[in-house]
Amino acid sequence: MKKIYTLLLMAFITSGIWAQDFKFGKVSKEELEEKKHPQNKEAHAAVLYRSQKVYYDFDERSGFTVNTEVHERIKIYDKEGFDWATKEISYYRNNNGEEKISNLKAYTYNLVEGEVIDEKLRNNGIFQEEASNYKLKTKFTMPAIKEGSVIEFRYTLRSPFITTIDVTPLQYTIPLNKIDFEIKIPEFFGFRFHFNPRSSIYFKIDTASENFTYKITKQVREGGTRWNPVRHSTRTAKVDYLQNVYSIQEENIPALKEESYVDYLENYAAFIKWELQFTKFPNSPLENYAQTWEGVTKSIYNDAGLNKELQKTGFFEDDLDALLVGLVDEPSKARAIFEYVRKKVKWNDYLGFIAENGVKKAYKEGQGNVGDINLLLVSMLSYAGIQADPVLVSTRNNGIPLFPTRTGYNYVIAGISSVEGTVLLDASDPTVGYGELPDRARNWQGRIIRKDGSSDWVNLSPTYISENSRTVNVKLLEDLNVVGKCIKKMSGLEAKSYRDSFAPLATDEYIKILEKDRGDFIVTEVSNENKGSELIENYSFELKDAVENISDQIYLKPLLFTSLSENPFKAEERIYPIFFNYPKVESNTINMMIPDGYEVEHLPESGILNFKDGAITYKFLVTQNGKYLRIESILDINEIVFNPIDYKNLKDFYSLMVEKQTEAIVLKKI
């Protein structure tokens, strides 16, 4: 009987899900009354329904177009979910055509005194902007948003670029209750699909075929002889063909799980990418689109105009000749050119591997997109006799190319080839150093393309060590407050991270950041200076709650405010790889004088921890020399990516590290 009841209950729940009305505008009271997501109580919002229909349309004048109809319904549970009420739609244009958004319709639904009230998105709430010369955006924020709202929108994207089908998203950072996806592709287009290999979710895609017909009207001229005058008539011909139909209908797709130390979370989302293999139109030969990486990079180098931009040198030759006077060796010349371009041409916030303004115009006007700046850099380096070539990159939020395609890249940097390896440069970032790349460009691998048509993969992850070392000299006063001075030295990407985060701040704003979450901590006399590639920060401080005094004994943490107080890896299991961003050494040294009238009762033991044969090491060293204590903590991260299978051991490694850093020093009264 219990089994029958359970089955009936499951059938009732299932039928309730399927009975939900997802027609546009049919938002129910039950959806508005829902306070938490049934499967994910922590979710701030959820996609209740997403429909995406892709199909080809034919017009006698314009030929085929690709149409994408999108319909989404989203539930907002709390204020942290309000970001989901803002939507951004990206679309493209080039010299051959432009994608267009049409039939945009959107409403916000709220429950007011038991009644469902809707608020329409007005035209004055819809904004269009140019993200670049090739990328457009339509943005809107839904009106009347509050906790519990449901929003709904739909639109159609019409594209003349018939050989390209956009990525099909199948997962978000919030739960997705139901997805209904369908794509119909005429037999003239030979596409194949790729699921994201980094995703942990498998989707069953149903395939079928169906008949379709389109008509062509022709003007026919007849007659034209002495006995048969010219006549014009209209004839209609039918073209019958097959469509390949792909569809997915799934429910209860979990949200991407937020985890610490992930490179870019959306890289692990479920999605489908579509690759065109060939086209075969009636009465036309087969045209092959399947390409190798060599073919793609050669096409980009020639057809996208990179070669033409790299050959332009006349406008900068005199300036560059003057810059290089007295510089003999290649590294000195390369550094001087990099710094010159970085200061001369400012980034206009547009991405792209194509020089949109052109390197000459960017040089004259002092600004340009990534392509303008870094192709100019390559051109100048080459003029100076340095072996430099463009390196194509896909930024982190653009994903990773799964197959040879021009659209997989959206960025370009410079690569200098030498016997020691390839030095990668990006002059579009004002705080990046020579041989460093900003976060956005450090995404797996790039493709270096050379004048001779050859190309190779280039590792974009840094192999050099960035350092962050802190020396803290402290003294315990009679009232057991701690005073001291902190000297912090940073190099490489640690210095860049500091400049990006804190350089624009006023001193009083930065002091508040230093004092935050450190107890009763007062900072004074802050200063910093640049010494070449190294950044040095100094400040004085007073810490009033660092010491516990119990029965004539003093207890204090050995690393004071520099300690790692908790393990950043808290989850029981791990889905995604662990990513540490770049190799680095973090060290903290505390020099402490034992106050008069006290002696050491207990010191933590020194120790060395080792993870995966030196991939990560941790040293904790405690030494005493008379009345002086020295505590050293050194974390050395040599490898930056670890598989989920390593997670438990890495979690244990960090637990032991936290244990070492939080074990108290005990001083007793003499």
KERO-141246 format. One record per residue (C-alpha): x, y, z. Coordinates in steps of 0.05 Angstrom, whole numbers, padded with zeros to 5 digits, always signed. Layout:
# residues N
XYZ/...
# end
This chain:
# residues 670
+00000+00000+00000/+00057+00047+00018/+00090+00033-00050/+00025+00049-00087/+00018+00114-00048/+00089+00134-00065/+00078+00120-00139/+00013+00160-00139/+00048+00218-00105/+00105+00218-00156/+00054+00215-00212/+00017+00274-00182/+00081+00315-00176/+00103+00297-00247/+00035+00313-00276/+00036+00379-00239/+00102+00398-00272/+00078+00380-00341/+00011+00414-00330/+00045+00480-00317/+00026+00530-00372/+00087+00559-00406/+00050+00598-00458/+00074+00670-00459/+00035+00711-00409/+00005+00652-00372/+00042+00663-00306/+00006+00630-00247/-00006+00650-00175/+00033+00588-00154/+00095+00612-00190/+00090+00680-00156/+00076+00650-00087/+00137+00604-00089/+00187+00628-00037/+00244+00580-00049/+00266+00536-00105/+00242+00464-00092/+00309+00431-00107/+00357+00488-00090/+00337+00526-00028/+00398+00572-00035/+00380+00596-00105/+00367+00671-00111/+00331+00662-00177/+00312+00606-00225/+00295+00599-00299/+00226+00568-00297/+00225+00557-00372/+00268+00569-00432/+00248+00556-00504/+00295+00565-00562/+00271+00551-00633/+00321+00558-00691/+00299+00551-00763/+00317+00573-00833/+00271+00617-00873/+00273+00631-00948/+00257+00694-00985/+00264+00701-01061/+00299+00768-01056/+00346+00755-00997/+00352+00680-00998/+00359+00640-00933/+00362+00671-00864/+00371+00639-00795/+00317+00656-00744/+00324+00644-00669/+00262+00652-00626/+00275+00656-00551/+00225+00654-00495/+00246+00656-00421/+00209+00658-00356/+00250+00673-00293/+00231+00673-00219/+00265+00723-00173/+00268+00697-00101/+00306+00752-00065/+00345+00816-00075/+00408+00779-00094/+00371+00752-00154/+00353+00821-00181/+00412+00818-00230/+00371+00767-00269/+00321+00822-00285/+00372+00854-00331/+00381+00822-00399/+00435+00833-00451/+00427+00805-00522/+00489+00806-00567/+00487+00802-00642/+00533+00816-00701/+00544+00855-00764/+00598+00861-00818/+00604+00888-00888/+00558+00834-00914/+00499+00843-00868/+00472+00854-00798/+00432+00812-00749/+00368+00844-00724/+00325+00837-00661/+00250+00839-00671/+00185+00823-00634/+00216+00839-00567/+00162+00834-00514/+00172+00831-00439/+00131+00834-00374/+00143+00834-00300/+00090+00797-00258/+00075+00810-00185/+00023+00785-00136/-00016+00845-00108/-00072+00831-00059/-00080+00761-00087/-00083+00784-00160/-00032+00775-00214/-00011+00844-00239/+00034+00853-00299/+00080+00911-00318/+00102+00918-00390/+00173+00935-00410/+00167+01001-00447/+00208+01022-00507/+00244+01075-00466/+00272+01019-00423/+00306+00985-00482/+00376+01008-00501/+00420+00991-00560/+00495+01001-00561/+00557+00984-00602/+00604+00937-00565/+00650+00941-00625/+00647+00953-00700/+00623+00882-00707/+00583+00869-00643/+00518+00902-00622/+00479+00896-00558/+00407+00906-00537/+00399+00915-00462/+00338+00922-00418/+00322+00919-00344/+00253+00895-00325/+00207+00944-00288/+00173+00935-00220/+00222+00883-00195/+00215+00859-00123/+00225+00796-00084/+00179+00743-00112/+00171+00774-00181/+00168+00732-00244/+00194+00762-00308/+00182+00738-00378/+00209+00759-00446/+00212+00735-00517/+00246+00760-00580/+00268+00738-00649/+00338+00744-00676/+00341+00745-00752/+00410+00732-00782/+00436+00735-00854/+00497+00694-00833/+00468+00627-00855/+00532+00587-00845/+00535+00603-00771/+00489+00579-00715/+00498+00609-00646/+00516+00568-00585/+00457+00534-00552/+00459+00546-00476/+00434+00489-00433/+00455+00509-00363/+00461+00572-00320/+00488+00594-00253/+00417+00587-00227/+00370+00526-00233/+00335+00514-00300/+00268+00480-00289/+00250+00463-00360/+00283+00472-00428/+00252+00463-00496/+00302+00468-00552/+00291+00454-00626/+00333+00468-00687/+00313+00454-00759/+00369+00455-00811/+00357+00446-00886/+00395+00388-00917/+00435+00439-00957/+00475+00455-00894/+00518+00400-00864/+00526+00417-00791/+00552+00374-00735/+00545+00389-00661/+00592+00388-00602/+00573+00385-00528/+00619+00421-00480/+00670+00368-00459/+00682+00405-00393/+00609+00398-00371/+00590+00344-00322/+00519+00339-00349/+00497+00294-00407/+00438+00312-00451/+00401+00266-00498/+00389+00300-00564/+00333+00273-00608/+00343+00273-00683/+00291+00268-00738/+00277+00294-00808/+00217+00326-00842/+00197+00350-00910/+00196+00423-00929/+00180+00462-00992/+00195+00532-01015/+00173+00566-01078/+00212+00606-01130/+00176+00654-01177/+00208+00667-01245/+00191+00716-01300/+00189+00679-01366/+00197+00712-01435/+00163+00675-01493/+00153+00688-01567/+00191+00743-01602/+00182+00716-01673/+00145+00749-01732/+00083+00707-01721/+00089+00701-01645/+00097+00768-01608/+00135+00772-01542/+00096+00752-01481/+00117+00754-01407/+00089+00706-01357/+00103+00686-01285/+00118+00615-01266/+00126+00585-01198/+00172+00527-01184/+00172+00486-01121/+00236+00461-01087/+00225+00402-01041/+00278+00384-00990/+00289+00351-00923/+00303+00386-00857/+00345+00355-00802/+00310+00367-00736/+00348+00366-00669/+00311+00374-00603/+00322+00371-00529/+00268+00371-00475/+00296+00367-00405/+00275+00385-00334/+00309+00402-00268/+00377+00422-00295/+00420+00441-00235/+00455+00507-00229/+00529+00512-00241/+00559+00501-00172/+00598+00559-00144/+00666+00534-00120/+00729+00569-00098/+00788+00571-00145/+00751+00562-00211/+00781+00595-00273/+00715+00616-00305/+00652+00581-00282/+00614+00587-00348/+00669+00546-00382/+00638+00485-00347/+00566+00499-00367/+00528+00452-00412/+00520+00479-00483/+00521+00458-00556/+00566+00488-00609/+00549+00479-00682/+00603+00467-00734/+00588+00475-00809/+00621+00419-00849/+00594+00433-00919/+00539+00465-00962/+00506+00431-01021/+00453+00472-01056/+00410+00447-01114/+00447+00448-01181/+00511+00471-01145/+00575+00435-01126/+00589+00415-01054/+00628+00469-01017/+00671+00443-00960/+00674+00485-00897/+00709+00435-00851/+00777+00465-00836/+00842+00452-00801/+00872+00500-00752/+00925+00517-00804/+00870+00534-00853/+00834+00578-00803/+00895+00616-00781/+00918+00626-00853/+00849+00653-00871/+00850+00701-00812/+00920+00724-00828/+00903+00740-00901/+00828+00752-00906/+00819+00789-00840/+00873+00838-00860/+00925+00823-00807/+00980+00818-00859/+00962+00886-00888/+00963+00919-00820/+01030+00888-00802/+01062+00915-00866/+01046+00987-00848/+01109+01019-00818/+01121+01086-00851/+01081+01127-00800/+01122+01105-00740/+01192+01092-00768/+01223+01159-00748/+01194+01156-00677/+01217+01084-00668/+01287+01097-00695/+01295+01153-00643/+01268+01108-00588/+01318+01053-00602/+01381+01096-00604/+01433+01066-00558/+01396+01000-00548/+01435+00941-00574/+01407+00876-00548/+01340+00848-00569/+01308+00844-00499/+01322+00918-00486/+01292+00938-00552/+01230+00894-00541/+01218+00923-00472/+01226+00994-00497/+01177+00982-00554/+01127+00948-00508/+01128+01006-00458/+01123+01057-00515/+01062+01025-00547/+01028+01014-00479/+01034+01088-00462/+01023+01115-00533/+00957+01080-00550/+00902+01071-00499/+00852+01015-00502/+00781+01036-00520/+00750+00975-00484/+00735+00939-00550/+00760+00868-00560/+00776+00836-00626/+00834+00807-00666/+00820+00854-00724/+00848+00925-00723/+00782+00962-00726/+00811+01032-00732/+00874+01009-00767/+00943+01013-00734/+00961+01079-00768/+00898+01115-00744/+00904+01084-00674/+00976+01109-00670/+00958+01179-00693/+00896+01186-00648/+00925+01150-00587/+00870+01098-00578/+00844+01034-00608/+00817+00965-00596/+00858+00905-00575/+00873+00888-00648/+00897+00959-00664/+00944+00961-00605/+00975+00892-00607/+00982+00888-00682/+01017+00955-00678/+01063+00924-00626/+01078+00865-00672/+01092+00911-00730/+01140+00954-00689/+01177+00893-00661/+01184+00864-00731/+01211+00931-00757/+01263+00929-00702/+01287+00861-00727/+01253+00821-00672/+01217+00756-00690/+01146+00774-00670/+01078+00747-00693/+01005+00754-00674/+00977+00703-00625/+00901+00691-00630/+00866+00684-00563/+00796+00669-00538/+00781+00708-00474/+00755+00670-00414/+00683+00694-00423/+00686+00674-00497/+00699+00601-00480/+00749+00553-00511/+00747+00536-00586/+00724+00464-00593/+00739+00459-00667/+00776+00500-00721/+00735+00563-00730/+00748+00637-00739/+00692+00655-00691/+00727+00618-00634/+00775+00676-00625/+00761+00747-00602/+00829+00774-00581/+00901+00780-00604/+00967+00789-00569/+01040+00792-00591/+01088+00733-00587/+01164+00740-00590/+01198+00676-00611/+01268+00660-00584/+01310+00600-00566/+01285+00605-00494/+01212+00602-00515/+01156+00650-00532/+01148+00716-00495/+01075+00738-00495/+01058+00812-00493/+00993+00851-00487/+01001+00927-00492/+00927+00940-00484/+00930+00934-00408/+00959+00994-00371/+00982+00955-00310/+01010+00892-00342/+01085+00882-00343/+01132+00858-00398/+01118+00784-00410/+01053+00785-00371/+00981+00777-00393/+00918+00803-00360/+00866+00754-00333/+00821+00760-00393/+00876+00735-00441/+00901+00676-00399/+00853+00624-00425/+00885+00556-00439/+00919+00561-00507/+00929+00613-00562/+00948+00602-00634/+01010+00638-00661/+01006+00653-00736/+01067+00668-00778/+01080+00702-00844/+01098+00636-00878/+01029+00608-00863/+01051+00562-00806/+01019+00563-00738/+01027+00530-00670/+00992+00525-00603/+01020+00570-00548/+01009+00560-00474/+00977+00623-00445/+00986+00603-00372/+01046+00637-00339/+01105+00593-00319/+01143+00647-00281/+01134+00656-00206/+01098+00717-00179/+01116+00736-00107/+01080+00766-00048/+01124+00771+00013/+01106+00805+00078/+01152+00821+00136/+01119+00843+00201/+01161+00869+00259/+01119+00872+00323/+01126+00890+00396/+01080+00873+00454/+01067+00933+00499/+01055+00931+00574/+00980+00934+00562/+00989+00874+00515/+00969+00913+00454/+01012+00897+00393/+01046+00951+00352/+01089+00942+00291/+01108+00956+00220/+01090+00916+00158/+01132+00914+00095/+01100+00880+00035/+01137+00865-00030/+01101+00843-00093/+01125+00823-00162/+01096+00796-00226/+01021+00785-00228/+01016+00796-00153/+01039+00868-00164/+00991+00875-00223/+00933+00850-00180/+00950+00902-00127/+00954+00959-00178/+00888+00940-00210/+00852+00935-00143/+00883+00990-00100/+00923+01040-00141/+00862+01084-00159/+00840+01089-00085/+00853+01148-00040/+00896+01133+00021/+00838+01137+00071/+00797+01089+00028/+00854+01040+00025/+00866+01043+00100/+00794+01021+00111/+00807+00960+00067/+00870+00943+00106/+00833+00949+00172/+00772+00909+00150/+00761+00840+00183/+00824+00845+00224/+00794+00859+00291/+00813+00922+00329/+00865+00941+00278/+00889+01012+00267/+00934+01030+00207/+00977+01092+00199/+01034+01118+00155/+01017+01081+00091/+01064+01088+00033/+01083+01049-00029/+01136+01054-00083/+01155+01021-00148/+01224+00993-00155/+01227+00968-00226/+01179+00910-00232/+01173+00905-00157/+01121+00941-00115/+01135+00955-00041/+01082+00975+00010/+01096+01000+00081/+01050+01016+00139/+01050+01020+00214/+00995+00990+00256/+00967+00977+00325/+00928+00913+00341/+00889+00914+00406/+00856+00846+00408/+00911+00799+00384/+00927+00772+00453/+00888+00731+00504/+00912+00737+00577/+00890+00678+00619/+00919+00664+00688/+00985+00700+00675/+00992+00667+00607/+00991+00702+00540/+00960+00666+00479/+00968+00694+00409/+00967+00669+00338/+01037+00660+00310/+01022+00697+00245/+00975+00749+00276/+00930+00782+00223/+00968+00748+00165/+00944+00678+00182/+00895+00637+00141/+00838+00629+00191/+00797+00578+00153/+00802+00527+00098/+00778+00556+00031/+00758+00485+00009/+00696+00468+00050/+00654+00424+00004/+00654+00349+00013/+00666+00337-00061/+00689+00375-00122/+00660+00379-00192/+00707+00426-00229/+00783+00428-00233/+00819+00470-00181/+00852+00531-00213/+00902+00575-00177/+00908+00628-00232/+00985+00633-00234/+01047+00603-00200/+01065+00643-00138/+01101+00645-00072/+01065+00675-00012/+01109+00686+00049/+01097+00718+00116/+01152+00730+00166/+01136+00754+00237/+01193+00781+00280/+01170+00787+00352/+01204+00808+00416/+01182+00772+00479/+01159+00826+00529/+01197+00836+00594/+01173+00791+00650/+01151+00734+00604/+01182+00672+00576/+01160+00620+00525/+01114+00566+00551/+01096+00535+00484/+01115+00544+00411/+01083+00510+00352/+01128+00459+00319/+01161+00474+00253/+01139+00431+00194/+01138+00422+00119/+01078+00399+00079/+01083+00372+00009/+01027+00361-00042/+01035+00320-00105/+01111+00316-00107/+01124+00389-00098/+01066+00417-00139/+01050+00456-00076/+01094+00460-00014/+01084+00495+00052/+01138+00511+00103/+01123+00533+00174/+01186+00551+00213/+01190+00576+00284/+01257+00596+00315/+01276+00629+00381/+01339+00669+00394/+01338+00694+00465/+01280+00743+00472/+01266+00743+00397/+01218+00698+00360/+01216+00689+00285/+01157+00655+00251/+01160+00641+00176/+01103+00617+00133/+01119+00601+00059/+01067+00575+00010/+01097+00556-00057/+01047+00540-00113/+01086+00513-00173/+01028+00481-00211/+00963+00517-00221/+00911+00466-00245/+00889+00403-00209/+00836+00352-00225/+00775+00340-00180/+00806+00272-00162/+00859+00311-00124/+00808+00352-00085/+00806+00311-00020/+00881+00310-00012/+00886+00384-00028/+00831+00399+00023/+00869+00359+00075/+00933+00396+00057/+00900+00463+00069/+00869+00438+00135/+00938+00421+00161/+00964+00489+00138/+00908+00525+00175/+00921+00483+00236/+00994+00504+00236/+00978+00577+00227/+00926+00580+00283/+00962+00539+00337/+00976+00589+00392/+01042+00614+00419/+01038+00613+00495/+01079+00660+00539/+01079+00655+00614/+01096+00706+00667/+01162+00695+00701/
# end
